[in-house]
């Protein structure tokens, strides 16, 4: 387990909650990914590139709501699990 600030730990716990939560703010997920060592790059429109675990993934920042959709949360959960990041 990675030592991290309580706020990031809480976000990680929410990502792994079942059923998948629809109330996780994208800014909190982005901050967690940065805490884990991600490099974030702006892309076209609301897209961002996330380089982490030697991979690059593209995500869409949600708008107008700040909450992340459940599909994106599931995708992030699987990505973290494969790379042995768990709450």
C-alpha positions as CSV (number, residue, x, y, z in Angstrom):
1,X,0.0,0.0,0.0
2,X,1.2,3.5,-0.9
3,X,1.3,6.1,1.9
4,X,-0.7,9.1,1.0
5,X,-2.7,12.0,2.4
6,X,-6.0,11.1,3.9
7,X,-7.9,12.9,1.1
8,X,-6.3,10.8,-1.6
9,X,-6.8,7.6,0.5
10,X,-10.5,8.5,0.7
11,X,-10.8,9.0,-3.0
12,X,-9.1,5.6,-3.6
13,X,-11.6,4.0,-1.3
14,X,-14.5,5.6,-3.2
15,X,-13.1,4.3,-6.5
16,X,-13.1,0.8,-5.1
17,X,-16.5,1.0,-3.5
18,X,-19.2,-1.4,-4.9
19,X,-21.6,-0.6,-6.3
20,X,-19.7,2.1,-8.2
21,X,-20.3,5.6,-6.9
22,X,-21.5,8.3,-9.1
23,X,-20.4,11.1,-6.8
24,X,-16.6,11.1,-7.1
25,X,-15.3,14.5,-8.3
26,X,-12.9,14.3,-11.3
27,X,-10.6,16.8,-9.6
28,X,-10.2,14.4,-6.7
29,X,-9.4,11.5,-9.0
30,X,-6.9,13.7,-10.9
31,X,-5.2,14.7,-7.7
32,X,-5.0,11.0,-6.6
33,X,-3.4,10.1,-9.9
34,X,-0.8,12.9,-9.5
35,X,-0.1,11.7,-6.0
36,X,0.6,8.3,-7.5
37,X,3.1,9.9,-9.9
38,X,1.0,10.6,-12.9
39,X,1.9,13.3,-15.5
40,X,-1.2,15.1,-16.7
41,X,-1.3,16.7,-20.1
42,X,-4.0,18.8,-21.6
43,X,-5.5,17.5,-24.9
44,X,-8.2,18.6,-27.2
45,X,-11.5,19.8,-25.7
46,X,-12.1,18.2,-22.3
47,X,-9.6,15.4,-22.9
48,X,-6.5,14.9,-20.8
49,X,-3.6,12.5,-21.2
50,X,-2.5,10.6,-18.0
51,X,0.9,9.0,-18.0
52,X,1.2,6.5,-15.2
53,X,2.6,3.0,-14.7
54,X,4.6,3.4,-18.0
55,X,1.3,3.8,-19.9
56,X,-0.7,6.7,-21.3
57,X,-4.4,6.8,-21.0
58,X,-6.8,9.5,-22.2
59,X,-9.8,10.5,-20.1
60,X,-12.5,13.2,-20.5
61,X,-13.0,15.7,-17.8
62,X,-16.7,15.7,-17.0
63,X,-18.8,18.8,-17.6
64,X,-20.9,20.6,-16.7
65,X,-21.1,18.3,-13.6
66,X,-17.8,17.8,-11.7
67,X,-18.7,14.2,-11.0
68,X,-17.0,11.3,-12.9
69,X,-19.2,8.9,-14.7
70,X,-19.4,5.3,-13.4
71,X,-17.8,3.9,-16.6
72,X,-14.7,6.0,-16.2
73,X,-14.5,5.1,-12.5
74,X,-14.6,1.4,-13.3
75,X,-11.9,1.8,-15.9
76,X,-9.7,3.7,-13.4
77,X,-10.4,1.0,-10.8
78,X,-9.2,-1.8,-13.2
79,X,-6.1,0.2,-14.2
80,X,-5.2,0.7,-10.5
81,X,-5.9,-3.0,-9.7
82,X,-3.7,-4.3,-12.5
83,X,-0.9,-2.1,-11.1
84,X,-1.5,-3.3,-7.6
85,X,-2.8,0.0,-6.2
86,X,-5.6,-0.8,-3.7
87,X,-7.1,1.0,-0.7
